[in-house]
Amino acid sequence: MVAVEFAKSPAETLKVGSGFTLASVDPESTPGYTGNKVDGKALLGAQDDRLAELQEQLFAEGRFGSDKRLLLILQAMDTAGKGGIVSHVVGAMDPQGVHLTAFKAPTDEEKAHDFLWRIEKQVPAAGMVGVFDRSQYEDVLIHRVHAWADAKELERRYAAINDFEARLTEQGTTIVKVMLNISKDEQKERLIARLDDPSKHWKYSRGDLTERAHWDDYMKAYEAAFAETSTDTAPWHVVPANKKWYARIAVQELLLEALRGMSLDWPKAEFDVAAERALVAES
Protein backbone atom coordinates (compact mmCIF):
# COMPACT_ATOMS: atom_id res chain seq x y z
CA MET A 1 0.00 0.00 0.00
CA VAL A 2 1.36 3.39 -1.03
CA ALA A 3 1.00 5.86 1.84
CA VAL A 4 -1.01 8.99 1.09
CA GLU A 5 1.18 11.98 1.92
CA PHE A 6 0.26 15.53 2.89
CA ALA A 7 -0.85 17.67 -0.02
CA LYS A 8 0.12 20.81 1.89
CA SER A 9 2.85 21.37 4.46
CA PRO A 10 1.47 21.24 8.04
CA ALA A 11 4.18 23.70 9.06
CA GLU A 12 2.45 26.32 6.93
CA THR A 13 -1.14 25.05 7.02
CA LEU A 14 -1.33 24.79 10.80
CA LYS A 15 0.78 27.82 11.74
CA VAL A 16 -0.94 30.49 13.81
CA GLY A 17 -1.17 33.78 11.97
CA SER A 18 -2.24 37.30 12.82
CA GLY A 19 -5.77 37.54 14.20
CA PHE A 20 -6.01 33.78 14.73
CA THR A 21 -9.00 32.39 16.65
CA LEU A 22 -9.60 28.82 17.78
CA ALA A 23 -13.17 29.12 16.54
CA SER A 24 -11.73 29.19 13.01
CA VAL A 25 -10.33 25.66 13.42
CA ASP A 26 -12.67 22.67 13.23
CA PRO A 27 -11.25 20.03 15.63
CA GLU A 28 -12.75 17.37 13.34
CA SER A 29 -10.87 18.61 10.28
CA THR A 30 -7.69 17.26 8.67
CA PRO A 31 -6.02 20.33 7.12
CA GLY A 32 -3.61 19.59 4.29
CA TYR A 33 -4.40 15.86 4.27
CA THR A 34 -6.76 14.19 1.80
CA GLY A 35 -6.44 10.62 3.07
CA ASN A 36 -8.61 8.73 5.56
CA LYS A 37 -7.83 6.97 8.85
CA VAL A 38 -6.37 3.90 7.14
CA ASP A 39 -4.18 6.12 4.97
CA GLY A 40 -3.08 8.14 7.97
CA LYS A 41 -2.04 5.09 9.96
CA ALA A 42 -0.12 3.79 6.95
CA LEU A 43 1.67 7.12 6.59
CA LEU A 44 2.61 7.15 10.28
CA GLY A 45 4.25 3.75 9.96
CA ALA A 46 5.85 4.53 6.62
CA GLN A 47 7.63 7.59 7.99
CA ASP A 48 8.79 6.12 11.29
CA ASP A 49 12.11 4.99 9.83
CA ARG A 50 12.79 8.38 8.24
CA LEU A 51 12.05 10.17 11.52
CA ALA A 52 14.34 7.77 13.39
CA GLU A 53 17.13 8.25 10.84
CA LEU A 54 16.99 12.05 11.04
CA GLN A 55 16.96 11.91 14.83
CA GLU A 56 20.01 9.62 14.80
CA GLN A 57 21.82 12.05 12.51
CA LEU A 58 20.98 14.87 14.92
CA PHE A 59 22.30 12.79 17.83
CA ALA A 60 25.45 11.86 15.92
CA GLU A 61 26.17 15.46 14.96
CA GLY A 62 25.77 16.43 18.61
CA ARG A 63 28.47 13.94 19.56
CA PHE A 64 30.85 15.71 17.17
CA GLY A 65 30.38 19.30 18.23
CA SER A 66 27.15 20.43 16.55
CA ASP A 67 24.90 22.77 18.55
CA LYS A 68 21.73 21.61 16.78
CA ARG A 69 18.87 20.33 18.90
CA LEU A 70 15.07 20.09 18.69
CA LEU A 71 12.40 20.96 21.24
CA LEU A 72 8.80 19.81 20.83
CA ILE A 73 6.36 21.65 23.10
CA LEU A 74 2.95 19.97 23.53
CA GLN A 75 0.04 21.88 25.05
CA ALA A 76 -3.60 20.84 25.18
CA MET A 77 -6.69 20.43 27.26
CA ASP A 78 -6.92 17.14 29.17
CA THR A 79 -7.48 13.99 27.05
CA ALA A 80 -6.37 15.74 23.84
CA GLY A 81 -3.75 13.10 23.06
CA LYS A 82 -0.37 14.36 24.26
CA GLY A 83 0.46 10.90 25.55
CA GLY A 84 -0.45 9.36 22.21
CA ILE A 85 1.91 11.73 20.43
CA VAL A 86 4.72 10.72 22.77
CA SER A 87 3.99 7.01 22.32
CA HIS A 88 3.18 6.81 18.62
CA VAL A 89 5.32 9.61 17.17
CA VAL A 90 8.23 10.31 19.50
CA GLY A 91 8.28 6.59 20.31
CA ALA A 92 9.77 5.88 16.88
CA MET A 93 12.97 7.63 17.92
CA ASP A 94 15.94 6.15 19.79
CA PRO A 95 15.27 6.80 23.52
CA GLN A 96 18.92 7.67 24.17
CA GLY A 97 18.48 10.76 21.99
CA VAL A 98 15.19 11.90 23.55
CA HIS A 99 14.69 13.90 26.74
CA LEU A 100 11.03 13.85 27.83
CA THR A 101 9.72 16.08 30.60
CA ALA A 102 6.12 16.00 31.80
CA PHE A 103 5.56 19.15 33.82
CA LYS A 104 3.12 18.77 36.70
CA ALA A 105 2.00 21.29 39.32
CA PRO A 106 5.15 23.02 40.62
CA THR A 107 6.72 21.85 43.87
CA ASP A 108 7.34 24.18 46.80
CA GLU A 109 10.98 24.46 45.71
CA GLU A 110 9.94 25.38 42.17
CA LYS A 111 7.44 27.94 43.45
CA ALA A 112 10.26 29.65 45.32
CA HIS A 113 11.87 30.53 41.96
CA ASP A 114 10.69 32.36 38.87
CA PHE A 115 8.41 30.27 36.66
CA LEU A 116 11.10 29.56 34.04
CA TRP A 117 13.55 28.13 36.59
CA ARG A 118 12.26 24.58 36.34
CA ILE A 119 11.87 24.87 32.56
CA GLU A 120 15.46 26.00 31.99
CA LYS A 121 16.72 22.84 33.73
CA GLN A 122 15.03 20.58 31.18
CA VAL A 123 16.01 22.14 27.84
CA PRO A 124 17.58 19.64 25.42
CA ALA A 125 21.36 19.35 25.14
CA ALA A 126 23.14 19.46 21.78
CA GLY A 127 22.06 16.57 19.55
CA MET A 128 18.97 15.81 21.61
CA VAL A 129 15.25 15.93 20.94
CA GLY A 130 13.51 17.47 23.93
CA VAL A 131 9.80 16.93 24.50
CA PHE A 132 7.78 19.06 26.92
CA ASP A 133 4.45 17.51 27.92
CA ARG A 134 3.01 20.82 29.11
CA SER A 135 5.53 23.60 29.58
CA GLN A 136 6.19 27.21 30.54
CA TYR A 137 2.85 28.02 28.94
CA GLU A 138 0.97 26.60 31.92
CA ASP A 139 2.08 29.75 33.74
CA VAL A 140 0.20 31.99 31.31
CA LEU A 141 -2.78 29.65 30.79
CA ILE A 142 -4.01 28.29 34.11
CA HIS A 143 -2.70 31.39 35.90
CA ARG A 144 -4.78 33.61 33.62
CA VAL A 145 -7.88 31.41 33.87
CA HIS A 146 -7.83 31.33 37.67
CA ALA A 147 -6.52 34.90 38.04
CA TRP A 148 -3.43 33.73 39.89
CA ALA A 149 -1.47 36.33 37.93
CA ASP A 150 -2.65 39.83 37.05
CA ALA A 151 -2.42 41.45 33.61
CA LYS A 152 0.94 43.10 34.34
CA GLU A 153 2.48 39.83 35.50
CA LEU A 154 1.10 37.97 32.48
CA GLU A 155 2.69 40.51 30.16
CA ARG A 156 6.00 40.05 31.97
CA ARG A 157 5.73 36.30 31.50
CA TYR A 158 4.90 36.53 27.78
CA ALA A 159 7.99 38.71 27.31
CA ALA A 160 10.13 36.35 29.41
CA ILE A 161 8.96 33.37 27.34
CA ASN A 162 9.81 35.15 24.09
CA ASP A 163 13.26 36.06 25.39
CA PHE A 164 13.80 32.50 26.62
CA GLU A 165 12.80 30.95 23.30
CA ALA A 166 14.87 33.47 21.32
CA ARG A 167 17.88 32.53 23.43
CA LEU A 168 17.27 28.81 22.82
CA THR A 169 17.07 29.46 19.09
CA GLU A 170 20.35 31.38 19.15
CA GLN A 171 21.94 28.41 20.90
CA GLY A 172 20.91 26.08 18.05
CA THR A 173 17.49 24.87 19.16
CA THR A 174 14.68 24.43 16.65
CA ILE A 175 11.39 24.84 18.53
CA VAL A 176 8.15 23.17 17.43
CA LYS A 177 5.17 24.42 19.46
CA VAL A 178 1.95 22.43 19.14
CA MET A 179 -1.50 22.93 20.63
CA LEU A 180 -3.67 19.83 20.18
CA ASN A 181 -7.16 21.21 19.64
CA ILE A 182 -10.08 19.00 20.62
CA SER A 183 -13.72 19.99 21.02
CA LYS A 184 -15.48 20.10 24.37
CA ASP A 185 -17.84 17.33 23.24
CA GLU A 186 -14.91 15.12 22.23
CA GLN A 187 -13.31 15.64 25.62
CA LYS A 188 -16.52 14.52 27.31
CA GLU A 189 -16.56 11.32 25.22
CA ARG A 190 -12.93 10.59 26.10
CA LEU A 191 -13.51 11.17 29.82
CA ILE A 192 -16.49 8.80 29.76
CA ALA A 193 -14.43 6.24 27.84
CA ARG A 194 -11.80 6.38 30.60
CA LEU A 195 -14.45 5.72 33.22
CA ASP A 196 -15.84 2.80 31.21
CA ASP A 197 -12.43 1.11 30.95
CA PRO A 198 -10.87 -0.13 34.23
CA SER A 199 -7.43 -0.06 32.61
CA LYS A 200 -7.85 3.70 32.09
CA HIS A 201 -9.14 4.63 35.54
CA TRP A 202 -5.66 5.67 36.63
CA LYS A 203 -5.76 8.40 33.99
CA TYR A 204 -8.96 9.94 35.34
CA SER A 205 -8.97 12.81 37.80
CA ARG A 206 -11.85 14.85 39.23
CA GLY A 207 -9.57 17.81 38.58
CA ASP A 208 -10.21 17.33 34.86
CA LEU A 209 -13.81 18.39 35.49
CA THR A 210 -12.69 21.41 37.48
CA GLU A 211 -10.69 22.72 34.54
CA ARG A 212 -13.35 21.63 32.03
CA ALA A 213 -15.77 24.04 33.70
CA HIS A 214 -13.47 26.86 32.54
CA TRP A 215 -13.33 25.70 28.91
CA ASP A 216 -14.18 29.06 27.31
CA ASP A 217 -11.70 30.86 29.53
CA TYR A 218 -8.99 28.43 28.50
CA MET A 219 -9.72 29.03 24.82
CA LYS A 220 -9.30 32.78 25.41
CA ALA A 221 -6.10 32.15 27.36
CA TYR A 222 -4.69 30.06 24.51
CA GLU A 223 -5.58 32.75 21.97
CA ALA A 224 -3.86 35.38 24.11
CA ALA A 225 -0.75 33.19 24.39
CA PHE A 226 -0.70 32.65 20.63
CA ALA A 227 -1.00 36.38 19.98
CA GLU A 228 1.84 37.19 22.37
CA THR A 229 4.26 34.32 21.76
CA SER A 230 3.85 33.01 18.20
CA THR A 231 7.06 34.42 16.74
CA ASP A 232 8.93 34.03 13.46
CA THR A 233 11.51 31.77 15.07
CA ALA A 234 9.09 29.85 17.33
CA PRO A 235 5.59 29.91 15.80
CA TRP A 236 2.62 28.09 17.24
CA HIS A 237 0.85 25.33 15.32
CA VAL A 238 -2.74 24.39 16.17
CA VAL A 239 -3.44 20.76 15.27
CA PRO A 240 -7.08 19.59 15.06
CA ALA A 241 -7.10 16.58 17.38
CA ASN A 242 -10.55 15.02 17.47
CA LYS A 243 -9.14 12.44 15.06
CA LYS A 244 -6.16 10.99 16.90
CA TRP A 245 -4.68 9.48 13.75
CA TYR A 246 -4.58 12.90 12.07
CA ALA A 247 -3.00 14.63 15.07
CA ARG A 248 -0.25 12.02 15.11
CA ILE A 249 0.69 12.28 11.44
CA ALA A 250 0.49 16.08 11.59
CA VAL A 251 2.93 16.27 14.51
CA GLN A 252 5.14 13.64 12.89
CA GLU A 253 5.30 15.77 9.75
CA LEU A 254 6.06 18.92 11.76
CA LEU A 255 9.00 17.10 13.33
CA LEU A 256 10.17 15.78 9.97
CA GLU A 257 10.02 19.24 8.43
CA ALA A 258 11.94 20.71 11.37
CA LEU A 259 14.65 18.04 11.17
CA ARG A 260 14.94 18.30 7.40
CA GLY A 261 15.39 22.05 7.84
CA MET A 262 18.51 21.42 9.92
CA SER A 263 20.45 20.05 6.91
CA LEU A 264 21.61 17.06 8.93
CA ASP A 265 24.23 14.57 7.75
CA TRP A 266 26.33 11.77 9.14
CA PRO A 267 29.60 12.99 10.69
CA LYS A 268 32.60 12.26 8.49
CA ALA A 269 35.09 9.68 9.74
CA GLU A 270 38.20 11.22 11.27
CA PHE A 271 40.25 8.11 10.52
CA ASP A 272 41.34 6.05 7.53
CA VAL A 273 38.33 3.79 6.98
CA ALA A 274 40.18 1.34 4.74
CA ALA A 275 43.03 0.97 7.22
CA GLU A 276 40.65 0.42 10.13
CA ARG A 277 38.67 -2.12 8.08
CA ALA A 278 41.86 -4.04 7.38
CA LEU A 279 42.74 -4.08 11.09
CA VAL A 280 39.30 -5.37 11.98
CA ALA A 281 39.52 -8.07 9.30
CA GLU A 282 42.87 -9.22 10.71
CA SER A 283 41.74 -9.23 14.32
Protein Blocks (a to p, Z undefined) as FASTA:
>chain_A
ZZdddfbdfklmmpccehiafklpcfkbcghiabdfklmmmmmmmmmmmmmmmmmmmmmm
mmnopabdcdddddddehilpmmmmmmmmmmpcfklpccdddddddfklmmpcfklmmmm
mgccehiacddehifklmmmmmmmnopacfklmmmmmmmmmmmmmmmmmnopacdddddd
ddfklmmmmmmmmmmpmklmmmpcfklmmmmmmmmmmmmmmmmmmmmmmcfklccddddf
kbmmlmmmmmmmmmmmmmmmnopacdddfbdfklmmmmmmmZZ
